Amino acid sequence: MTERTPVVYITNLGAHDYEPAKEFGELRFLTRGKIKRYATSTIYRDFIDGMSDGIKEDFLLVSSLSILNSIAAAIIARKFGVVNFLLFSDGKYILRSVNIDALLDTNEGVGNEEDLRPDGQARGLRRDEADAPPDKG
C-alpha cells in the first residue's frame, strides 16, 4: 500500500478560511452548499464515498452542522478506533484525538457492555442522575 499525506476532512465547504489547517494535510471537502440535515442516509453515503481511502492518521476539522460532524466522526471511529479532531482556537487549529478503542477495551467505567443497563445508561445510575450536569461543589 502506498503511503499518502494525511487528509483533513471538512464536512462542508463554508465561508471560513481553512488555510491554517493545511499544515495537517490535504484539505478535502465532503459536501458543498446547502445541506438537507435530515437526509442522514444520503449524508452517510456521500461521506463513505469521500472517505473511502481514509487512513488512521487523517483529521476531522470540526465545522458546519453538528449532524455532519457526528456522521463523519462515527465513520472514522468505526473504521479506525480513533478520531483526530482539529478544533479552531485563537487563530489556529489544534489537534485533539479521541481513542475510542481504548474506551471500549478498558475495565473501568461504562466502556464494557456489561456495565450498561438495557436502556444504555450506566448501572447504578437512574436516568435523571445520568443526564444531570456534574456537581459544581
N, C-alpha and C positions, 0 to 999 in steps of 0.2 A: 504494500500500500504506500502510495506517495504521500509524504508529509506535506501539509499545506499550512499557510498562515492562518491563525485563528480568525474567526468571523465574529463581528459584533452584530447580533441580530437586533433590529429595530422594528417593533411591531407595526408601526405606521409612519410613513413619511409625513412629518408635520413641518411647521414653520420654524422649529428650533434649529440652532446651529449645532450640528453633531460633529463638527470638525475635531474638537478635542478628544473624541472617542477613537479617532483613527490611530492613536498611539497604541491601542489594544489590538487592532486588527482591521481587516477589510469591513467596511460598512455594508450591510445587506438589509434592505427594506423588505419586510414580508408582505405589506399591503400599502396601498396608496389611496388617498382620497377619503371620501365619506364611507364609513363602515356601518353595516347593519349589525348592531351589537347583539341582537337576539338570534342571529343566524350562526349559532356556535358550531354547528356541524360544518358549515361552509368555511368558517374561520379555521377550524381544526384541519380540514383538508388542505387549505391554502398553506398553512404553516408546515404541515407534514411535507408538502412538496418543496417549500422554500428552505427547509432544514434537513432535507434528505441526506446531504453529505456532511452532516454535523459531526463534530468531534468533541471530546470531553473538555478541551481547552477553549471552546467558544464562549462567548459572552452574551448576556441578555441585557440590553440597555432598557431600563425601566422608563417608559414614556407612554403617552396616549391613554387609551381606555383600560381600565382595570381588567376587564374580561380578556382583552388581548394579551396582557402580561400574564394573566393566570393560565391561559391555554398554552402559551409559549413555555412558561416555567414548568408546567406539568409534563409537556413533551420532553423537555430537556432532562428533567428529574427522572422520568421513567426510563429514558434511553441510557443515561449515564450515571445516575445516582447522585449527581452533584450539579448545582446551578451556580454559575459565575455571574452575579448581578453587577451591572455598572449603574451607580447612583450619582446623580449630579449634585455637587456640593461645592460652594464657594468658587464657581467658575471652572471647575474641572470634574472629571468623572473619577469616582473612587470604586474600588473593587470590594465586593462583599460576596464570599462564597458560602453556600449552604450545602453541607454534605448530608443529603437525605439518607443515603445508605447507612451512615454512621448512626443516625437516629433509629433506624429500623433494626440495627444489629445490637444496640445497647441492651443491657439487662436492667436498666433503670428507667423510671418514668413510664410514659404511655407508648414507648416505642415498640413494645411487644403486643401482639394481638390479644394475648390472654389478659392483659392489663386493661382492656377496654370492655365496657358493657355492650350488650347488643345494640344500644342506641348510639354507640360511638363515643360516649363520654368515659372519662377515666373512672375506674372502680373507686368507690369510697366518696365520690362527689355527687351531690344532687345536681340536676340540670341548672338550677339557679346559682349554685356555687361555681359551677364550671364556667358559666357565662359572665359572672361578676368580675368587675375590674379588681386588680390586686389592692390590698390594704396599703394606705399611704403612711401608716403609723408604725 
